[in-house]
Amino acid sequence: MPVYRKSSQGIVSVAATLLVLLLACEDALAQGRGGGRRRGGGGDVDLSPIRNDQYSDLPGGAYDLVKGNEETFNRLPLPIRSHILNSLTAWDDFFPREKERFRLFFVRAGEVSDGDLREAFGEAIAGIFARRMGPRQRRDAGDRQGIGRRQGPGRRGGTGQRGDTAQRRRRSPEIQLMPEQKARIETAFNRFVYMGMDFPPALLAIAIMPGQNGTSDSTFNDSLLSRGTLLQTAPAINPSKRWLAALLTGRDDALKGGKLAHPTLFEYHNRAIKDKTRTRTLALFIDDSAPPERSSHKKYRKFGPLAVRASSLAGAAETVRQALDEARSEGRSQAFIENVVYPTLDPKKLKITKTVKNKALSRLVVRTLVSSDRNLELTNSFLASLAIACLPRAQPDLMLLQLTDGPHSRGTIEQLWKIVQEHHRYRNRTTLAVLDAAAGRALLVGPDMPAGLRVAEPLSPRDLSATLFGLSNVEAEFAQGKPVDFAFRN
């Protein structure tokens, strides 16, 4: 029987192999630190450094923001810290304005004293107290993390420390905020961030297109009519694509074949501003009755709006409908659908990343689709829900919402007007223009518009367009038409 002897040569060989593997791992980790995730043959591999502190659950951008302002963060009252950490978990779904809000907060908080911070948030956090987990809760928390009794919270580990960092983080005081407390903190947060800040004028235009049953006389409620100016305008040209194109460009010859021959309100605005990273303009269209999103003009064609056309989402809506029908036919509960089915319905799977290229908007589109079976019809309900969600989050300077005339149009107008009245960015600096294309009338409500005025003289689409350009402070190089004088007399 042969005898195998240990060889020093074999030991050296094994050691060399281990050294090569170690160097390879170090190289992979180094690349992971520089680039975050690497895509291998088996899918995404997360090579980011392991984070093990109280901010570990935050997405990368939010983690970097808090970690880079940790000294300022630790000076904040505990309920404000809890509110920030809870809010920042949705960082990857934030629009640019939402991210900027938190960056600006840390800048301002770092410039004021502790007394000023207490004064700014004292009333909002009054009566909110932290509570610590009891022994049973701590044991349950350890069990949920797979921690044995000998190594659970409060047990000394091999290093002599009283539990590891993650365990100490789980034992920190908890803040459980009621909805009304969250609302108070959010109001104080925005007041602190935007104190003394001015915003440019904003325009929210809602174009009510002719529906199957003609037009409704109840588009405008009495409250809005008493606040604004009602104009008689020319009814929408058939097809309505031409009417809306004329409105956006201020030109009667707005269309050239299937393209816009002249820049739009959105393109004029976007080209004029220096910061190209923000969601400045937003257009929500129904279907092919809307004009192209961008003009063919070489100076302006790169500055179109962030746009969603409901008709382009038919495939995504059908995929969502099939997933929900399958889950319901299997008797799945709503909790199962929300926690298991919904997470699988991402923009990539629904194939909407090419039509809705902004990541935050594409995710919001998906959430809007799954929020109601009516939204899957891709009509007024979907566009209204998307607009109500987008307006306070994306905070565009110019927004156009296209709806068809129907019983729900009035309710949508009232909800959007309420946001305009309450939101810090829009309050007292926004014109709401409701353009009833079928009836040939427009209601303008805003700080520059006379209240309760009725104008019987009809306005052409290009004159109405020039009025909207002026109200939104947009210089339109190629637009024609004359704005109504009374719109600016205040």
N, C-alpha and C positions, 0 to 999 in steps of 0.2 A: 504494500500500500504506500503510495508516495507521500512524502511529508512536505508540507508547505511551510517555508520559513519566511519570517518577516524580513523584508529587504529595505535597507536605508534608501535605496534607489526608488522603491515603490512609494515610500513615505514622502519623499521629495516630490514625486510626480503628483500625488494627491494634494499636497500643499500648494503646488503650482496651479493645479486646477481650481482649487478654492480661491486662490488669489485672483485669478482671471475672472471668476464669477463675481467676486467682491468688487473688483474694479468696474465691471460691466454694470453692476447694480448702482454704484456711485455715479457712473456716467448717466444712467437712465434717470436717476433722481435729480441730477443737476439739470438735465434737459427739462424735466417736469417742473422744476422751480422756475425756469425761465419762461416756459411756454404754457404752463398750466396743464392742459390735457393733451395727450398724444393719441392718435388713432392707429391702432395696430390691426393685425389681421382678424382678431376676434372682437373688434369693436372698440369703444372708448375705454381708455385706461387712465385713471386719475392718478397722476404723479405729483400732485400739489403737496406742499408740506402739510403735515398733520397739524391741525389746530385744536387746542384743548384748553379753551378758556371760556369765559361767559359769553363771548361773541361767536362761538364756534358754529352755531346754527345759521348764521347769516350768509347770504350769497357773497361771492368774492368782492364785488364792488362795494357793497355795504360794509363788509368786514374791514376793508382797507380804509373806508371813510371813518368808521368809529375808532379803529385802532390808531389811525393817524391823528385823531383828536381825543385820545384817551384821557388826557389830563382835564380837558374841558368837560368831557362826558362824566367823569367822576365827581365833578363839582355840582352837577345837576341834582335837583330833588329826586328822590327815588321813584316816585310815580312818573316823572318825565322820562327818566332813563328807561323804565319799563315800557312806556308808550313808544319810545323811539325804537327799541329793540323789536317790539311786536310789529311796528309799521314796516321796518326795514326788511322783514322776512320776504316781502313782496318786491324787493328791489329789481329783480329781473323783469318784472312786469311794469315797471315805472316808465312813464314818458319823460322826456328831457326836463320838462318843467318840474316834475315831481322830484327828480334827483337833485335838481338845482335848489329846491326848497330846503332840503336837509343840509346841503353844502353851505348854503347861506346861513342857516341856523347856527352851525358850529362856528362860523366866522364871527357872527354877532355875539354868541354866547361867550366866546373867548375874549371879547373886548370889554365885557361888563363885569362888575363886581358880584360877589355872592349875594349881597344885599339886593342888587338890582334883579338878579335871577329870582330871588324869593318874592320880590314885589311883583314881577311879571307873571308868576305862576301861582302865587299864594292863594288867590281866590279860586282858581281852577282846581287845585288839589286839596282844598280844605275838606277834611273829613275822610280822606283816603289814607289808610294805614297799611303798612306791610304786615304780613303774618308769616311766621315760620312754620315749617312742616313739623307735625308731631312725630313721636317715635314710630307709630304704625305707618304713617305716610313715608317716612324715610326708609323703613324696611321695604315697603312696596316699591319705592323708587329703585332701591338696590336690586330687588328681584326682577323688575322689568328690564334692568340693564344686564341681567345674567350674573349678578354679584352674589357669591356665596355668603353664608352667615359669618364665616371667619374673616372674610375680606370686605364685608359690607361697610356702609358709612359709619364712621366713628371708630373703626378698628385700626390699629396701627399696622401699617404695611412694613415691608422689609426695609424701607429707608428711614423708618422711625417717624415719618410724617403721619399726621392724623387724617388718613384717607388721601386719595389722589386729587388732582385739580378738578376733574370732572365731578367727583363726589362732593367736593367742597362747593362747587358751583350749584349742584342740585340742592344743597342745604341753605342757599342764600334766601333771604326773605322774598316771599311771593307777593305780587300785586295783582289783584283781580278787579278789573275795572268794569263798572256797569256802563251800559250804553250812554246814559246821560253824562257820566263822568268822562267818558272818552270824548263826547261832543264838546264838553267844557274845555278839556285839555287841547283839543284840536283848534278850537277858536282862539285860545290864548297863544298857542304855538304860532298860528298864522299872524296874529296881531304882532307878536314879537318879531317875526321874520320880516314882515312887510311894512313895519312902521315907518312912515315918511317916504315910502317908495311910490313912485308914480309909474303908471302904465300907459302905453299908447292907446288911442281909441280903438274900439273893437266893433265888429259888425257881425251880427247873426242874422242870416237871411234864410227864410223858410219859403220855398217855392211850392205852392199847392197846385198841382197839375190836374187837368180834368179827369174825373173818374168815370166809371161805367154809367153811373146814374146822373151825369151832368154835374152841376155845382150846388153847393149847400149855402144857405143864407146864414148859417150859424158858425161860420169860420172864426169870426171875431166875437169875443165876449164883451159885455158892456163895460167892464173895468178897463180893458185895454183900449176900447174905443174912446173912453173919456180921457185917457192919458196921452194919446197920440194924434197924429194927423192922418186922415183918410184921403187917399188920392184916387181919382178915376184914371185908369190906364187903358191902353189898347188891349183887348183880349189876346190870349196866346195864339200865335200863328200856328197853323196846322201844316206840317208836324211841329210839335212843341219843342223839338230839338233846335229848330231855328230861332224860336222865341227865347229860349234859355241862352243860346249862343250870343244873340244880340244883347241880352241883358248883361252877360259876363264881359263882353268886349266893348260895348258901347258903339257897335257898328251894325248897320243894316246888312252889310255884306260880310257878316262874320264867318260864314262857312264857305269853303272852297272845295267842292266835292265832299269827301269824307273827312276833311281836316279843318281845323280852325285857321283862318287866314290871318288873324290878328291876336295879339296877346290878351290874356284874360286879367280880370281883377287880381287873381291870385299871383299871376306871373309878374305883374307890375310891382306888387307888394314884395314878393320874395326877392326879386332882383335888387330892390332898393335897400334892403337891410344887409348889414355886414355879417352878422352871425347866421351862418347857414345850418347850424346844428339843431335848431329848435323846431318844434312843430308849430309853424307860424300860420299855416293855412290848411283847411280841411274841407273836403267836398264829399258828401254822401249821396250817391245817385241811385235811382231805382233800376233802370234798365237802359235799353238802347234809345229811349226817348231823351236821354241826356247827351249833350255834345261831347266831343273828345276832351280829355283832361288837359292836354297841352296843345299849344299852337305850333305851327311850323316855322315861326319866325326865328331866325338864327340867333338873335340876341336874347331871346326869352325862353326858348323851348326847354332849357334845363331847369326852369324855375316853376314847374307846375305844382299843384297842391298835393298833399297827401290825400289819396282818394280811395273810396270803396264803392264799387258798383255791385249792387245786390245780385244782379243777374249772373255775374261771374262766379257766384258761390253755389250754384245749383248742385254741382257734384259733391261739394262738402256737406250741404244740407241733406242730401240723400244718404251719404255715409253715416251721418249722425242719426238719421231716422232709422236706418237699418240696425245700427248698434242698440238703440233704445228699444226697438220692437223685439229684437232677439232677447234682450235682458228681461223685458216684461213678459214675454211668452214663456220664459223659464220660471216665472214667479219671483224674480228678484225684487228685493225691497228697494225703496228709494235711497236708503242709506248705502246699500250695495252699489247702486248705480252711480251715486255721487262719489264714492270712495274708490271704486274699482273701474267702472266703465269710463267715467269722465276723464281720468288721467291719461287714458289711452288715445283720446281724441285731441291730438296736438296739431298745430298748423301744418307740420310736415306730413303727417298721415293724411290730413284732409286736403292736401295739395293746394293750399292757398298762399303759400309763400311767394309765388311768382306774381300773383295778382295783388296781394297786400304785402308789400315788401318791408314795411316797418314792423319790427318784431313785437313791440308792445301793442301796436294796433292789431296785428294778426292774432295775438293771444286774446285780446279783448273781443275780437270778432267771434272766436271759438266759444268763449264764455257766453256771449250773447246768443249764439245759435242754440246752445244746450239749455239755456235758462227757461225756454218756453217752447212748447210744440208749435204755437202760433208763429214764433220767429222763424221756424223752418220753412214757412211759406214764402219768405223773402219779400214781403210786402211792407206796408206801413209799420206793422208791429216791430219787425226786425230793425228797420232804419231808425224808428223813434227810440227804441231801447238802446241802440248803439250811440245815437246822438246824445242822449241823456247821460250815458256813461262816459262819453268822450269829452264833453264840454268842460266839466270841472277838472278832468285829469290832464288832457292834452293842452287845454287852455289856448286854443288857437286865436290869433288876432282876427282872422276872417274865417267864417264857417258858413257853408251852404248845405242845407238839408232839403232834398227833393222828396215830396210826398204826393200821393194821389188824394184827391178830394174824397172825404168819407167821414163817418161819425167820430172817428178817433183823432182826427187832425186837431180839433180844438183842444182836447185834453193834452196832446203833445205840446202845443204852443204854450199852454198854461204852465206845464212842468218846466219847460226851458226858460220861460220868463221868470219863474221863481228862482232858478239857479242864477240867472243874471242879476237879480235883485240882491241875492244873499252872498254871492261869491266875491272875495276880495279883489280878484283881478277884473271883474266885470261891473261891479256896482258903480253907478253914476258915470260910467265912461263907455257904455255900450248902446248901440242902436239896434233894436229888433225890427227887422223888415219882414213883414208877412205879405207875400206876393201871391194873391189869389188870381192865378193866370186865367182860369176859366171865366170868372165873373168880371175880369178886367178892372181890378182895384188893388190898391196896396195900402197897408197900414204901417206907418213908421212911428216907432215909440223910442224915445231916447232923450238925453239931456239937451240936445240941440233942436228938438222938434216941439212946436207949439201944441199944447194940450187941447183936445176937443175941436180941432180945426177940420173943416170939410172943404175940399177943393173940387169944384164941379168941372173945371176945365180939364179935358183929357190930356194925359201925358203919353208921349211915345216911349217905346222900350229904351231907346238910346238916351232920352232925357231922364228917364228913371235911373238908367245905368249911371249917368253922369252925377246924379244926386247921390247915389250910393258910393261912388268913388270919392266924392267930396266928404261925405260923412265918415268914411274910413281913412281919410287923409292920404289917399293914394293918387299919385301923379300918373295919369294915363296918357302916354305919348301919342297914341294913334286913335284914341277914342273921340267920338263925335257927340254932339248933343249938349244941352245946356241945363245945369242943375237948377232946381226951383230956388228962388231967392229966399223964401221964408225959411228954408231948412237951416239957414245959418244966421238968421237974424238975432238969435239969442247968444 
